[in-house]
Amino acid sequence: MVQAVINIDEHTNRVLNVVKAKFGLRDKSEAINLVVNDYEEMSLEPELRPEYKVKLAKIMKGKHLSRDEFEKEVA
């Protein structure tokens, strides 16, 4: 576990207190961990969900045209 001394503004402190109270967490470090994990899931590149992997496999098995074939069909 890494320990860090951080400087946060008053608003951030209040938000962390609300998160801490809402989820019944013991301290602000747990609140920070929760917020960061939620951010990771929403904003960073998540792993592919199993249902999307199935959908992607179906797409990959489908009919695909080369660029030349596509241009012949479009033209």
LINBEL-V964514 format. One record per residue. N is the residue number from 0. SS is DSSP state (~ for helix, > for strand, _ for the rest). OMEGA is omega as a letter, one per 30 degrees, with the letter a starting at -180 (999 if undefined). NEAR is the number of other C-alpha atoms within 8 Angstrom. Layout:
BEGIN
n: {N & N}
ss: {SS & SS}
omega: {OMEGA & OMEGA}
near: {NEAR & NEAR}
END
This chain:
BEGIN
n: {0 & 1 & 2 & 3 & 4 & 5 & 6 & 7 & 8 & 9 & 10 & 11 & 12 & 13 & 14 & 15 & 16 & 17 & 18 & 19 & 20 & 21 & 22 & 23 & 24 & 25 & 26 & 27 & 28 & 29 & 30 & 31 & 32 & 33 & 34 & 35 & 36 & 37 & 38 & 39 & 40 & 41 & 42 & 43 & 44 & 45 & 46 & 47 & 48 & 49 & 50 & 51 & 52 & 53 & 54 & 55 & 56 & 57 & 58 & 59 & 60 & 61 & 62 & 63 & 64 & 65 & 66 & 67 & 68 & 69 & 70 & 71 & 72 & 73 & 74}
ss: {_ & _ & _ & _ & _ & _ & _ & _ & _ & ~ & ~ & ~ & ~ & ~ & ~ & ~ & ~ & ~ & ~ & ~ & ~ & ~ & _ & _ & _ & _ & _ & ~ & ~ & ~ & ~ & ~ & ~ & ~ & ~ & ~ & ~ & ~ & ~ & ~ & ~ & ~ & ~ & _ & _ & _ & _ & _ & _ & ~ & ~ & ~ & ~ & ~ & ~ & ~ & ~ & ~ & ~ & ~ & ~ & _ & _ & _ & _ & _ & ~ & ~ & ~ & ~ & ~ & ~ & ~ & ~ & _}
omega: {l & l & a & l & a & l & l & l & a & a & l & l & l & l & l & l & l & l & l & a & a & a & l & a & a & a & a & l & l & l & l & l & l & a & a & l & l & l & a & a & a & a & a & a & l & l & l & l & a & a & l & l & l & l & l & l & l & l & a & l & a & a & l & a & l & a & l & l & l & a & l & a & a & a & 999}
near: {2 & 3 & 4 & 4 & 4 & 4 & 4 & 6 & 6 & 6 & 6 & 8 & 9 & 8 & 8 & 11 & 10 & 8 & 10 & 14 & 8 & 7 & 6 & 6 & 11 & 6 & 7 & 10 & 6 & 10 & 13 & 9 & 8 & 8 & 8 & 8 & 8 & 8 & 9 & 10 & 9 & 7 & 6 & 7 & 6 & 7 & 4 & 6 & 6 & 6 & 6 & 8 & 9 & 8 & 8 & 8 & 8 & 8 & 7 & 6 & 6 & 6 & 4 & 4 & 7 & 6 & 6 & 7 & 8 & 9 & 8 & 7 & 6 & 5 & 4}
END
